[in-house]
Amino acid sequence: MGEVVRLAVSELAPPRLDLELVACDDRADDASAVLAAKTLVADSGVVAVVGHKNSGACAAAGPLYHRAGLTQLTQSATDSSLSRRGWPTFFRLCADNERQAAVAAEFAVGELGSFRPAVVHDGTAYGKPLGAAFADRARELDVEPVAHLAVRVGQEDFAGVVELLRNAGADLVYVGATEVEGSKLTVALRRAGHLARVMTAEGGPANPFPHLAGAAAEGSVHTYAGFDAASSGEGRSLAGRCAAFGGLPSYGVECHDAVRVIAAALESGARTRDEVRSAVVGIDVVGVSGRIRFLPGGEREGAPVSLWRVESGRMVRLS
């Protein structure tokens, strides 16, 4: 993702402004995220942050950015609670868990009508709230989950979980986890002869789920909280420009658009951290992913969510 941000800086930097990219690696780890945030906060020349990628890292670093008045634009952290913590410095380019979960539950109801869903989450700051949000939206649609189970990151044996799902009579399994644990659970389900439909939030064209789960992935449905670059000419153009460094990653469009937001704030005359944050609050620009405006709390108004199904080993967009 860093290469996309670097590309965006080179393309979008306002004239006569010498922008510099300061890169920090949070290692997808909360403690490392805090160290990275401290480094950025201590650098008075840093007026905005693109990141963090993961919800846990955002939750760990967010208080430091808040205290420093440093604007944070996350491209892919989906935990809904992040925008409710009273951080006026927090902004999100992608959709949150509750929006994703609503789309998933509404799709399931529309396609299946009557069904018996179960929720499985990985216990992380990403997966657990995502599973809870799906369960909540399902109940609002008069569908009660028959099981709510937890696995752990790095788990290899899913026989017990599969048995519990079978005993509960689940015919749809919503997985709140990364594609790694999600694919392992899906393989375990199919090996046990369990034909329940699988839904996850790890969608998008670059999703490795079909590769990780192999034949077991067929028919699984996935939401994607980012923008599908292939759906627009500008998105396809960006993907082409990213080919030089391995291609456009998931949420790469949001990385590019985060820089566009910062550049627009600077073009408006903002220079200090407080000025940049104030400008971002009122921002109204069109990025690769469409119109970008922020609601109170930092959620993006109308953040896109798409649905994908695995067909013949490929991610195929449904809507």
N, C-alpha and C positions, 0 to 999 in steps of 0.2 A: 504493500500500500504506500510505502514511503516514496517509491518511484512515481506513483501517480500524483502524489502531493508535489513532488519536485517538478514534474511536468506542468502541473497547474500553476505553480509559482512562476515558471518561465513564460507561460502563456498569458497569465492574467495580471501580473504585477502592473500597477498603475504607472504611467509615464513619469519619469523623473523621480521615481521612488526606488531606492535600492533595497529590495527585500532580501532577507537571508533566511534560509531554512535551517532550523536547529533540530536535529533528529535525536530522539531518546527512545530506548527500547525498554518497554515495561515487562517484557518476557511473559506476558499474559499472567502475571503474578501480582497479587495485591501489594506485597511489600516492595517489590520492584517498581510498581506504579507510583507508590508514595515517594520513593527516591527520585524517580523521573520527574514527578511534579515539583519536588523541592528544587531540583536543578533548574527547571523552567521558571519557577516563581522567583528564584534568586537572580535570574538574568533580567535586568531592567529593560533590555531591548526587546524582550518577548512580549507582544501585545495580544496574542491569541494562540490557542492550541487546537490542532486537529487531532481528535482522539478522545478517549482511548477506544480501542477496538471492542474490548469486552466489558460487560456490565460490572463484574467484580472490580476490575481495575478502575472503572469510572467512579464507583462508589467509594473506593479507597482514596482516590486522588481529588475527588470533587470538593471536599471541605477545604483543601489547601488552595485551590483556584478561587473558591468563594472568598476566603479571607484575604487573598491577594488582589481581588477584583479582576482576575484574569479570565477572559472569555474562553470557554471550552465548547467546541463543536464536535460531538461524537458522530461518526459515520455509521456505526453499526451496533452500539450498545442498546439493547432493546428492553431492559428491565423498566417496567412502567413506573416504579417508585422513584426513579432517578429525578424525574421532573417534579416531584412532590416534596422534595427535601428542603425547599426554601433557598435554593442556590440561584440567585439572579444571573449568575455567570454560565449556567448550563443551557445548552441548546442541542437539539437532536435532529439530524438530517433524515434518518430512516424512520420507519413506523415502529411503535412500541409493541410490547407483548400483547397488550389488551386488544389493540387493533388487529394484530395478526391472528390472535385466538378467535376474535369475533368472526373474521373472514373464514377461518377454518371450520368453526362450529356451524356457521350459516351454510357453508358449502355442503357439509355432511348432512345437515337436515334437508337441504334442498335435493341432494342426490339420493339419499337413502330413506328419507321419511322417518320411519321407525327404526331405531338401532340401539344397541347397548354398548356405549363407549366406556373404555377404561383409560386412565391416565397413568403414565409412567414417567417419572422425572429423575434427573441425576443428582438432585440435592444441591446444585450449584446456584449462585445468584442469577444465572441465566435460566437454567432449566426448571427449577422449582416454581418461580413465579409464573413462568410460561404455562406450565401444566395447570396451575391454579386458575389462571385466567381462562383457559379453555373450559375447565370444569364449571366455572362461574357462568360463562356465556351459554354453555349447554343447558344449565339449569334455567337460565332466563328463557330459553327456547323450549322448556318443558321436557328436557331430556336429562335424566339423572344418571351420572356415571356409576357403573357397577363396581368399580375398584379404583383406588388411588394408591399407587405403589411407588417405592423408591428404589433406585439402583445407585451405584457409585461410579465415579470416574475411574477408569481402569479395570472395571469388572469384566471377567471373562466367562464365568459360568452363569447363565441365565435360566437354567432348568427350573429353579424354584419359582421364578417370576412367571415363566411360561405356564407352569402348572396352576398358579393362582389365577392367571388370566383365563385359562381354560375352565377352571372351576366356577369362575364368576360369570361365565357365559358371554364374555366380551366378543363382539363382532367388529369392533373398531378400536384400535389402540392408538391413542394420541401420545407421542413421545416428546417430552420436554427435555432435550439433551442435544449434545453436538452430534454431528453425523457419525462420529466414531462409535459412541455407545448405541446410538439409534440403529446403525447398520448391524451391529452385533446382536442386538435384541431381535431385529427383523429376521436375521439368518436363523437364530435359535427358534423363533416361532415357526418358520417354514420347515425346518428340519424335524420339528415335533408334529408336523402335519396340521398346525393351527393356521387357518385361512383368514383370520381377522384382517380387515383392512388396516394399513398403517398410515398415519399422518404425522408429519413433523413440521418444524418451522425452519428446517435447513434447506430451503429451496434455492431457486435461481439457476441460471444456465451453467455456472461453474461448480455446482454442487457435486462433490465426489461420491455421494451416496450410491449411485448406480455401480460405480467401480468397487466400492467397499463391500456392498451387500450382494453384488453379482445378480444371479437370477432371482434371488429372494426379493430384490428391490422392485420387481415388475408390479405395476399397478399402484404403488405407494404414491401418496399425494403430499405435496410440500408447499408451504407458503414461503414467500420471499419478501422480506421487509425492505428491500432495496429496489432500485429502478432497473428494469431490464434494458440494457444498452441496445439490444437488437431491435427494440420497438420504435426507435426514432433514428432519423438520419444523423443528428448530432451525436447520438449515442454510438452509432456504428463508426462514425468518424473518430471519436475518442478511442474506441476499441482498436481501430487501425493504428492510431498513433502510439498506443501502448504495446503494440506487437514487438517493438524493438527491445523491450525488456521483459518479455515473457507473457504479455497479454494483460487484459484488464481483469483484476481480481474481483471477487464478490465485494460489493460495497465500494468498488473503485470509483463509480460515478459519484457517490456521496462524498468521497475524499476530494474529488475535483470540485464539486459544488461548494464544499466547505471553504476552500480557498477562494472561490468566487465571492462568497459572502464576505470574507475578510477583506478582499480586494475592494469590494463595493464600499465597505465601511471606511477604508482608507481613502478611497476616491472622494468620499463625502467630506473629507477634511479631518477625520478622526486620527489622532496620533497617540494619545495616552491610552492606558488600559481602560479607564473609565469612559473615555470618549468612544472607544471601539465597542465596548459593551452596549452603551446607549444607542449607537448606530445600528448594531445587530438587532436589538429589540424591535426597532422600527423598520427593519430591512424589508424590501419588496423587490426581488430580482428574479429573473428567469435563468435557471441553470440548465445543465444537460438533462436533469430529471424533472424539469418543469418549474412552475412558479414556487418560489421559496418565501414564505412568511412564517413567523413564529407566534404561537399562542402564549398566553401567560403561563409561566412554568418552563417554557422552552421547547414545547412540542411543536413540530412542524405541522402547519395547517394542511390537511389533505394528503398526508404522507402516503406514497403509493405502496400497495401490497398486491402481489400477483400470486397466482396458483399454478402449480406445476405437477405433472404426473410422469412417472418413469414408464416409458414405452420403448420396448426393444433396446433396453440398455441406455436410453438417452432421456435427458430432461426435456419434456415437451410442455410448452406453456398452455394452460387451459384458459386463463383469463387475466 
